[in-house]
Amino acid sequence: MPYRFEPYASESGETNSESDSEDDNPPDDRQIPLDLQRLNNVEWCTCGCCRADNLETVQECVCCRELAKVQALNGNHEGSCITQHPGFEAVCLNEYVLDVAYSYYKQNHGHLNKSPHERRRYTAYRQLVRWCWGYLGKQIRVPLPACVVVKIRDTFPSPDYQGFQEPQPEPDEPN
């Protein structure tokens, strides 16, 4: 039963339990232009680490320096890219940390019937979201920076990748 231990968000954006997020801002306060010219090139990249391979939608063509929450986290460190932040490897690429985070996921949402690399990749994406945005809530998704996706995919490769997908509407629950 997915999400059975996740708190519900109220109308004001607060959850029924303590929130991990320090503010009530939306997931990102900066609008990324959804321009079709972003596909198949990296002219929009300002960190120097983004690649256009395997980016299938305009939403995926975003640099870490275009996302306010990611940039705020990375702001005090030498590297211009979030993937060069000293915490990125520990939080998003360390297989032991990812395995522990996955065991928490599995306890609350059930086992993912995927290969170890696919599970670690999925968990790494979740870790980045939690690290940068905190708890977003059920059915709230944010596109991840292309540089992050590339780094995670290079670390945990597989023959097939699934790009950013908007949340699917949930079927009405019976009363």
C-alpha positions in Angstrom: 0.0 0.0 0.0 2.0 3.0 -1.2 2.1 6.2 0.7 0.4 4.7 3.8 2.8 6.4 6.2 3.2 9.7 4.3 1.3 12.6 5.9 -1.3 14.4 3.9 -0.8 18.0 3.0 -3.5 20.4 4.2 -4.9 23.3 2.1 -2.3 25.7 3.6 0.6 23.4 2.4 1.5 22.2 5.9 1.5 18.5 6.6 -0.1 16.6 9.5 3.3 16.0 11.0 6.6 17.9 11.2 7.8 19.0 7.8 11.3 18.5 6.6 11.1 21.7 4.5 12.1 25.0 6.1 9.6 27.0 4.1 6.3 26.8 2.4 7.5 27.8 -1.1 6.5 25.7 -4.1 9.0 23.1 -5.2 10.8 25.7 -7.4 10.2 29.4 -7.5 11.9 30.0 -10.8 10.2 29.2 -14.1 12.3 27.3 -16.7 11.3 28.2 -20.2 9.7 25.2 -21.9 11.3 25.9 -25.3 11.6 23.1 -27.8 15.0 24.5 -28.8 16.4 23.0 -25.6 16.1 19.5 -27.0 19.1 17.8 -28.5 21.6 20.4 -27.4 23.1 21.8 -24.2 23.3 25.5 -25.0 21.1 26.1 -21.9 23.6 24.5 -19.6 25.6 26.9 -17.4 27.3 24.4 -15.1 29.2 22.6 -17.9 28.2 19.1 -16.8 24.9 18.6 -18.6 24.5 16.2 -21.6 21.6 16.0 -24.0 21.8 12.2 -24.5 18.7 10.4 -23.3 16.7 13.6 -22.6 13.4 13.1 -24.3 11.3 16.0 -23.1 11.8 19.7 -22.6 11.1 19.4 -18.9 14.3 17.3 -18.6 16.4 20.0 -20.3 17.2 21.9 -17.1 20.6 22.8 -15.6 21.2 22.7 -11.8 22.0 26.4 -11.9 18.5 27.2 -13.1 16.7 25.6 -10.1 16.6 27.9 -7.1 16.5 25.2 -4.5 19.4 23.3 -6.0 21.4 26.5 -6.5 20.7 27.6 -2.9 22.1 24.3 -1.7 25.2 24.5 -3.9 25.8 28.2 -3.4 28.6 28.1 -0.9 30.8 25.5 -2.6 33.6 26.0 -5.2 32.1 23.8 -7.9 29.7 25.3 -10.3 27.7 22.1 -10.6 25.7 20.4 -7.8 27.4 17.1 -8.9 30.7 18.7 -7.6 29.2 19.5 -4.2 31.0 17.5 -1.5 27.7 16.0 -0.2 26.4 14.9 -3.6 28.4 11.7 -3.8 27.6 10.8 -0.2 23.9 11.5 -0.5 23.2 10.4 -4.1 25.9 8.0 -5.3 27.1 6.0 -2.3 25.6 2.6 -2.8 25.5 1.8 1.0 23.6 5.0 1.7 21.2 4.2 -1.2 20.7 0.7 0.0 19.7 2.0 3.5 17.4 4.6 1.9 15.9 1.9 -0.3 15.2 -0.3 2.7 13.2 2.5 4.2 11.3 3.0 0.9 10.7 -0.8 0.7 9.3 -0.9 4.3 6.8 1.9 3.4 6.0 1.3 -0.2 6.9 -2.3 -1.1 9.7 -3.9 -3.1 10.6 -2.5 -6.5 10.9 -5.4 -8.9 14.0 -3.9 -10.6 17.7 -4.7 -11.0 20.0 -3.4 -8.2 21.2 -0.6 -10.5 17.7 0.5 -11.3 16.7 0.5 -7.6 19.8 2.5 -6.7 19.1 4.9 -9.6 15.5 5.4 -8.5 16.6 5.8 -4.9 19.3 8.3 -5.9 16.7 10.5 -7.6 14.5 10.4 -4.5 17.6 11.3 -2.3 18.3 14.3 -4.4 14.8 15.5 -4.2 14.7 15.1 -0.4 18.1 16.8 -0.1 17.2 19.8 -2.2 13.4 20.2 -1.8 12.6 18.3 1.4 9.3 16.5 1.5 7.2 17.4 -1.5 4.0 15.4 -0.8 2.1 12.8 -2.7 2.0 13.2 -6.5 4.3 16.3 -6.5 7.2 15.9 -8.8 10.0 18.1 -10.0 12.3 17.7 -13.0 15.8 16.9 -11.9 18.8 18.7 -13.4 20.3 17.0 -16.5 23.7 17.0 -14.9 22.4 15.0 -11.9 20.5 12.6 -14.1 23.7 12.0 -16.3 25.9 11.5 -13.2 23.4 9.0 -11.6 22.9 7.1 -14.9 26.7 6.9 -15.5 27.1 5.5 -11.9 24.2 3.0 -12.1 23.8 2.2 -15.9 21.2 0.1 -17.5 20.0 -0.5 -21.1 16.7 1.4 -20.6 15.9 4.7 -19.0 12.6 6.3 -18.1 12.6 10.1 -18.2 10.6 12.7 -16.3 6.9 11.9 -16.1 4.1 14.1 -14.8 2.1 12.4 -12.0 -0.8 10.3 -13.1 -4.2 11.2 -11.6 -5.2 8.7 -8.9 -8.4 6.7 -9.3 -11.1 7.8 -6.9 -10.9 5.9 -3.7 -14.1 4.2 -2.6 -16.0 5.9 0.3 
